[in-house]
Structure formats: structure tokens, C-alpha cells
């Protein structure tokens, strides 16, 4: 791509695209060197993987924060009408997400930050998602979104509980136990959904069809469903729960790498091909708009206060 075209591409990135990516990459740049230098070298076995779980949890928090700052007015429509000052709460949540991501990844005041973060997301579940489930209990997507955010909250509480020193060597903090049950129920529900609706993209069972060009797409759905069911049951009965949680995390990471990263590649390749062959700046800007937003007019549908 010629230098002027590359410059246009870089500086034409819309803010709702640029800032979430920038925030996520910033947390990665801060956390990865710290983990590699201070934690991985000292750990043994599966413990070498544990710090990366903290990092992979903090990165999406930063991405969600970027969306709260750039799509605040759009996301405010997802807040119930009886709550005042919608946009204010969107921006406040964005600040909280950035602060929590930084605190968790550098492990400064991380117990307090994770406890407050888990409490905030749990409030979202109670105030936003449970009323939607109650209004339409047969809507599987409402259940999935509620359990998704419950799992986010549980992961934060589990991390907070793990930072505390238990009263005895064999004691498990209450927060960790409650989080384990919540994660187990979520994993089992999601696992069942994969067998009932294998055509949808694996992971969180939302209304996104797995593209037909992805090889063995039903295999990935059933593999993910099996992993979710097995690890969910092990977490529920507290048998090999540490190993089960590690396998659950690795399964979701595998799905992200195998399914979700390749999904936008055809659109990206076609978009840049049309960008290179276009001779008019206005056409190039239109192509970039479609490329970055995926034809959704900037509404990514992500974040904690939108479905």
C-alpha cells in the first residue's frame, strides 16, 4: 500500500474503533512484560499459565472502556428509563473499567479493584439483565447475556478472593467458592446450548452464525459444548476444579484463535483490495467506514450495558 494511502487508512480510523483497540493494546503492552519478567520465570507447571488469565481478563475490560467513552450516547439507550443521567453512568463505568484493568494487570490494590468491579457488574446483572429475563423467560439470548455478565462478575470475585490469605492452608475464600458455583452453572448452560444450537458460533451462545467456510464448524461447536459441560460439572462438584478452570480458559482461548479471529478476515482482505484499487478519497473513506465498522454503522453491540 503506498505511503499516502497508508496514512489515510491510519488517520481515517473512526474513534469507536481506534480507542478500544488502543486501550486493549496498551494493557497488553503494560502487563505482558511484567508477567514475563516477574511471574512466569518463578512459576512451575500450570502456574505458569495463571498470570496470563489475569492479563486476558484485563484486556477486554480496557476494550469495553474504550467503547464506553466513544459510544456513550449510543450505549445510554440500553439503560432503563428510571435511572437518571444515562450518559454520566456510561462514562463512569468506562473510568471504572480502565481503573480495574490497570489495577488487576499490575496487581496494585487489585483485591479492592476486583471486588468493586465484581460488585458493579453484578449490579448490571440485577438491574439490567434479570428484568429482561423476567420479561421474556423463553428468550435464550437474554439468559445467555445475563449469565455472560454473571461470569464476568464471578471471575472478578474469584480473583479478589484469591488475593486474600485464607485462615488455614486448606480453607477456600468464600468469594472463590461462590464464584466457582456461578461459573459452573454458566458453563453448563452454555454447554447445553451448544448441543441445542450447534450452528451458532461457539463460546457465548449469542445469535451469530458460524460462517460455512470455517472447516468443521459443527465439530468446533460440539467440542466446545463438551468442554463446557465437563468443566462445568467438575467445577460444580469441586473435583479437579483448578485443572477444570484451566481447561475451560484454554478452550475459550482456542475458540477465539480458531473461530473468531478468522471470521472478519474475508471482509478485511476484500476491503483493503477495494481500498487499493479505488482512486477517489471519498470512496476510500466509505470503504474504511464499512471495513472498520463491519457494516453495522458503528454499533458493535458490546460492552456491559448493551445487549
N, C-alpha and C positions, 0 to 999 in steps of 0.2 A: 504494500500500500504506500503511495507517495507520501512525502512528509506533510504537505498541506492537507491531504485527505485524513491522515492520521491525527493531525492537530484538530481538525474539525470534529473527528469522531470523539476525541478525548474531551474537548470543551463543549460538546453538544450533549454530553450525558446529563439527562434530567436529574434534578436534585433527589427525587424519590428513589432513584436507582443508585446514584453516586454515594450518598451518605450512609445508607445501610451497608453497602459493600465496604466503604471506608471504615466504618465503625467495627465491623467484624474483622477486617484485616488488621486493624490497629490492636484489637485484643489478642489476635493471633501473634502479632509481632512482639507484643509485651510478654505474653505468657509462655510461648514456646521456648525462648532462650532460658527463662527462669526454670522451667521444668526440666529441660535437658541438663542444665548445669547443676541444679541444686537437689533434684529429687530422683531422676532416673538412675544416675550413677550409684546412688546409695541403696536402691531397692533391689529386691530379688524376686524372681518368678513373676506371678501375676501382679505383684505390687508395682512392677514397672509400668503397667498399663493404667493404674489408678489415677495418677495426676492428669493424664490426657482426658479422662472423663470430666474432670473439673474444667479443663480448657474447652472441650467441645460443648459443655453446658453454657459457659460464659459467652462464647461467640454468638450464638443465636440471640441471647439477651441483648447484646450490643446491636445486632441487626434489627431486632424489634424496636429498640430505642430510636434508631435512625428513621424507621417508618413513622414512629410517633411524632417526631419533630417535623417531618416533611409531608406527612399525610394527615396532619392533626384534624383539619376541618372535615375531611372525608371520614376518618375513623370515629369522629364525635357522633356521627349518626347511629353508631351501634350502642350508645349509652342510653339507658332508659330515660324517658322524658321527666320522671320525677326527681332525677338527680340534677342539681343546678350546675352551671358553669362547665359545660361539657368539654370545651377546648382546654380549659385550665387543667382538668383531670388528665387529659391525654398527655399534655406536656409534663405534668408532674410525674406521671407513670414513666415517661421517657427518661426523665432525670433519675428516677429510682432504678430503672433498668441499667443505665450506664454505671451508676454508683455500685450497684450489686455486682455487675460483671467485673469491674475493676477490682473490687474488694475480694471477690472469690478467686480470681485468677492470680492475684499477688498474695493472697492469704493475709490480708491486713483487715482486722475487725471482721473477719469472714464469718464467724459464728453469728454475730449480730446481723450482718447484712443478709445472710442466708435465711435467718429466722424471719426478718422483716419481709424479705422477698416472698418466702413461702406463705406468709400471712396475707400479703397483698394479693397474690394470685388465687389463694383460697377464697378471698372476698369476691374476686371476679366470678369464681365458680358459683358461689352462693347468690350473688346479686344479679348476675347476667345469664349464666348458663342453666342453672336449676329452674328458674322461671320458664325458660324456653322449653326445657324438657317436660315440665309440668303442663305447659300449654299444648304440647304435641308429643305425648309419650311414645307414639309409634314411629317417630322420626329418628332413624338410626344415626343420622348425621348430627343431630343435636346431642344425642348421647355420646357420640364419638368426640365432639368438640369439648363437652363437659369433662369427660374422662381424660382427654389430652391435657387440658389445663390442670386437672387434678394431679396428673403425673408430674407436670412441671413443678407444682407446689410441693408434692411429696419428695421429689428429688432435692429440692432446696432444703426441706426439713431434714432429710436424711443426711445431707452434707453438714448442716448445722449440728445435728446430734453427734455426728462422727468427730466433731472438733472438741467435744466435751470429754473430760476424763471420767469414766464410769466409776462408781463407788467400789467395784471389785473387778478383778480380771475377767470374770465370766458374765458380768452384767452387761446388758444391752440398753442403751438410752431409749427412753420411751418414744422420742421423736423418730428414731430409726425404726422401731417396731411398727408404729402406726404408718410410717411411710412405706414399709415393706408390704403391709396389707393393701394399701391403696394401689401400689404399683402392681401387685399380684392380680387384683381384681381388674385393673385396666388391661394388663397383658392378656388375661383370659378372655375378656370381652373382645378385644381386638383380634385375638387368635380365632375365635369362633366366626367373627365377621369375615375373615379371610377365606374360610371354607364356604360360607354362605354366598359371598360375592367375590369370587376369585378374579373377576375381570377388572376390578379396580386396582389402582396402584398400591403395592404393599406398603406396610408401615402403619400410619394412622389411616383408618378406613374412611376417607373422605371421597366425594364424588369426582374423582379424577381417574379416567380410564387409562390403563397401561397401553401405550401405543403398540399396534400389532407388529411393528418392525423390530421390537425388542425380542431377542431369541428366548424361547422357553418361558414366556411370561406367566403361564399358569404354574409352571414349576416354581418360579420365584414366589408366587402367591402362596402356594401350599407349603413351601419350605418356611416362609416367614410365619404362616399361621401355626405350623407345627412347633417352631421355635418359641413363639409367643405362648402357646398353650403349655408346653413342657416347663419353660422357665417360670411362667405364672403359677403353675401348680407347685413347683419347688419352693418358690417364694412364699406361697400361701401356707404351706405346711412346714416351712423353715427347715428344709433339708437341702444341704449344699447350697444355701442361699447366696453366699458370696460368689461361688462359681456360676450359679444361675444368673445372677445380676450381670456378671462379666460377659457371659454368653449372650444375654439379651442386648447389651450395649454393642457388642461386636456384630450381632445380626443386623441391627438397625444401621450401623455404620456401613456394613456390606451392601445393604439395600440402597443407601444413599449413593454409594460409589457405582453400583451396577445399574440402578434404575434411574434415579433422579438426576444424576449428573448428565447421562446421555440424552435424556428427554429433550432438552432445548437445543441440542447440537444441530439437528437439521435446520431449524429456523435460523440459528446463528450463522451457519455456513451459507444458507441461501441469502440471508440479509446482507452479509458482507460481500457476496458476489454481486448482488444488485447495487450495493453501495459503490463498488469499484467501477462498475460499468456506467453508472449514472453521471451525466455531465452537468446537471444543474444543482445548485446548492439547496434549493427548496426541496427537490426530490430527495436529496441525500438526508436532509433533516427529517423528512417524513419517514424514510426507511429506518433511520436511527430511532425515531419515536416508536415505531412498530417493533423494532428489534429489542429495545430495552424494556418496553412495557409488555411485550408478548401479545399485543393486540387487545389489551384489557384497559386501555385508557388510564393507565397508571394505578389502577386499583389491584393491588396484589392479593388482597383478601387475607393477609396475615396479620400477626400482632395479637395481643391478648384481649382486645376489646372489639374485634371484628370477627365474624364467622368465617 
